[in-house]
C-alpha cells in the first residue's frame, strides 16, 4: 500500500469513527461531575497553576463550573479562541461576562491574549473519541494538533465521557498523543 493509500484509509476510518460518536452522543452524559472530580485528582492537574481548558460543545464534558472554580482559586485559566481556519489563540478567562459566542457556537474569551506558552502547566483537550493509549480523534480541523506540536513541554490530558473511550483511534503521523485520558 502506498503512503497516499494509507493516508486515505486512515481518513476514512476517522470519518467513520466520527459518525459513530455522533450517533452515541446522548449516552450517559450525567456522569460529568465524576469525570471532573477525576480530573481534579489527577496529580499534574492538581499541581498546575496555568491551565489550558476549553468551553464545551454539547457532546464534550462540561467545563464551565470547573473554569469558574479554578479562576476563583487564583489559577490562570486559558481558553481557546479560533482566529482562522487553521489557528487558534489563547486568552485568559476573566469571567463569564467576558465570554462571547465564537466559532462553531463555542463561548470564547475576550480577555487578554496569552502567548507565554512555556508557563502553561497542563492542557485539557476535548475530543470526539480517545483510546487508552492516548490517541485522540478531534473534529478534523487540526487546531489542537498544530498547537500541541509546537509546545512540547505541556502535559496533555484528554477528557471524555465513557462512551467516547474506544479500543483504538486511527492515527496519522501528525496526531499528537495525550499523556493521559481522564473519564470514569
C-alpha positions as CSV (number, residue, x, y, z in Angstrom):
1,X,0.0,0.0,0.0
2,X,1.4,3.4,-0.9
3,X,1.6,6.2,1.7
4,X,-1.2,8.0,-0.1
5,X,-3.4,4.9,0.1
6,X,-2.6,4.6,3.9
7,X,-3.5,8.3,4.4
8,X,-6.8,7.8,2.6
9,X,-7.6,4.7,4.5
10,X,-6.9,6.5,7.9
11,X,-9.0,9.5,6.8
12,X,-11.9,7.2,6.0
13,X,-11.5,5.3,9.3
14,X,-11.6,8.7,11.2
15,X,-14.7,9.8,9.3
16,X,-16.4,6.5,10.2
17,X,-15.5,6.8,13.9
18,X,-16.7,10.4,14.0
19,X,-20.1,9.3,12.6
20,X,-20.3,6.5,15.2
21,X,-19.5,9.0,18.0
22,X,-22.2,11.4,16.8
23,X,-24.8,8.6,17.0
24,X,-23.8,7.9,20.6
25,X,-23.5,11.5,21.9
26,X,-26.6,11.3,24.1
27,X,-25.4,8.3,26.1
28,X,-24.5,8.7,29.7
29,X,-23.7,12.4,29.9
30,X,-24.9,12.7,33.5
31,X,-21.6,11.3,34.8
32,X,-19.7,14.5,34.0
33,X,-19.3,15.6,37.7
34,X,-17.5,12.3,38.4
35,X,-15.2,12.9,35.4
36,X,-14.4,16.4,36.5
37,X,-13.7,15.1,40.0
38,X,-11.3,12.5,38.5
39,X,-9.6,15.3,36.5
40,X,-9.1,17.4,39.7
41,X,-7.5,14.3,41.4
42,X,-5.0,13.8,38.5
43,X,-1.6,14.8,40.0
44,X,-0.4,17.0,37.1
45,X,-3.7,18.9,37.0
46,X,-3.9,19.3,40.8
47,X,-0.4,20.9,40.8
48,X,-1.0,23.2,37.8
49,X,-1.2,26.9,38.2
50,X,-1.7,27.8,34.5
51,X,-4.3,25.6,32.8
52,X,-5.4,25.4,29.2
53,X,-9.1,24.3,29.2
54,X,-11.9,24.5,26.7
55,X,-15.5,25.7,26.5
56,X,-17.5,22.6,25.9
57,X,-19.7,21.7,23.0
58,X,-22.8,19.6,23.8
59,X,-21.0,16.3,23.2
60,X,-18.0,17.2,25.4
61,X,-17.5,17.0,29.1
62,X,-18.8,20.3,30.5
63,X,-16.1,22.6,31.9
64,X,-17.9,25.8,32.8
65,X,-18.2,25.2,36.6
66,X,-14.6,23.9,36.7
67,X,-13.3,27.0,34.9
68,X,-15.1,29.3,37.4
69,X,-13.8,27.2,40.3
70,X,-10.2,27.3,39.1
71,X,-10.3,31.0,38.4
72,X,-11.8,31.6,41.8
73,X,-9.0,29.6,43.4
74,X,-6.5,32.0,41.7
75,X,-5.4,29.7,38.9
76,X,-4.7,31.2,35.5
77,X,-7.3,29.7,33.1
78,X,-6.8,29.9,29.4
79,X,-9.4,29.3,26.8
80,X,-9.0,28.9,23.0
81,X,-10.3,31.4,20.5
82,X,-10.5,30.4,16.8
83,X,-8.8,33.1,14.7
84,X,-8.6,31.4,11.3
85,X,-9.4,28.1,9.5
86,X,-6.1,26.7,10.8
87,X,-5.2,28.5,14.0
88,X,-6.5,29.3,17.5
89,X,-5.1,31.7,20.1
90,X,-5.5,31.6,23.9
91,X,-6.9,34.2,26.1
92,X,-7.2,34.5,29.9
93,X,-10.6,33.7,31.4
94,X,-11.7,36.7,33.3
95,X,-15.3,35.8,34.0
96,X,-18.5,34.8,32.2
97,X,-19.1,38.5,31.3
98,X,-16.1,38.3,29.0
99,X,-17.3,35.3,27.0
100,X,-19.0,35.6,23.7
101,X,-20.2,33.1,21.1
102,X,-17.4,32.4,18.6
103,X,-16.5,29.9,16.0
104,X,-18.7,26.8,16.0
105,X,-21.0,28.4,18.6
106,X,-18.4,27.9,21.3
107,X,-18.1,30.5,24.0
108,X,-14.8,32.2,23.5
109,X,-12.9,34.6,25.9
110,X,-12.3,38.2,25.2
111,X,-9.7,38.5,28.0
112,X,-6.0,39.4,27.3
113,X,-4.1,37.4,24.8
114,X,-1.7,34.8,26.3
115,X,1.4,33.8,24.4
116,X,3.8,32.8,27.2
117,X,3.2,29.2,26.3
118,X,6.1,27.8,28.5
119,X,4.1,28.9,31.6
120,X,1.2,26.6,30.7
121,X,1.4,23.6,33.0
122,X,-1.4,21.4,31.7
123,X,-3.6,21.3,28.6
124,X,-7.0,19.7,29.0
125,X,-8.1,18.7,25.5
126,X,-11.5,17.7,24.2
127,X,-12.1,15.1,21.5
128,X,-14.7,13.0,19.9
129,X,-13.0,9.8,20.9
130,X,-9.9,8.6,22.8
131,X,-8.2,5.3,23.4
132,X,-6.4,4.2,26.5
133,X,-3.0,4.7,24.8
134,X,-3.7,8.4,24.5
135,X,-4.7,8.6,20.9
136,X,-7.3,11.3,20.2
137,X,-9.9,11.8,17.5
138,X,-10.6,15.5,17.1
139,X,-13.2,17.1,14.8
140,X,-10.9,17.0,11.8
141,X,-9.6,20.6,11.7
142,X,-6.3,20.0,13.4
143,X,-6.4,23.1,15.7
144,X,-5.1,21.2,18.8
145,X,-2.6,19.1,16.9
146,X,-1.0,22.1,15.3
147,X,-0.7,24.0,18.6
148,X,0.4,21.0,20.7
149,X,3.1,20.1,18.1
150,X,4.8,23.4,18.9
151,X,4.6,23.3,22.7
152,X,6.4,20.1,23.7
153,X,6.6,20.6,27.4
154,X,2.8,20.6,28.1
155,X,1.3,17.7,30.0
156,X,-1.7,16.8,27.8
157,X,-4.9,15.4,29.3
158,X,-7.7,14.1,27.2
159,X,-11.1,14.5,28.9
160,X,-14.1,12.4,27.8
161,X,-17.3,10.6,28.6
162,X,-17.0,6.8,29.0
163,X,-18.8,6.2,25.6
164,X,-16.0,8.2,23.9
165,X,-13.4,5.7,25.0
166,X,-12.8,3.2,22.2
167,X,-10.4,0.3,21.6
168,X,-8.3,2.1,19.0
169,X,-8.4,5.6,17.4
170,X,-7.0,5.7,13.8
171,X,-4.0,8.0,13.7
172,X,-1.8,9.9,11.3
173,X,1.8,10.8,11.9
174,X,0.9,14.4,12.8
175,X,-1.6,13.4,15.5
176,X,-0.5,14.4,19.0
177,X,-0.6,11.8,21.7
178,X,-2.2,12.6,25.1
179,X,-0.2,11.9,28.2
180,X,-3.3,10.6,29.9
181,X,-7.0,10.3,29.3
182,X,-9.5,11.0,32.1
183,X,-13.0,9.6,32.3
184,X,-14.9,7.4,34.7
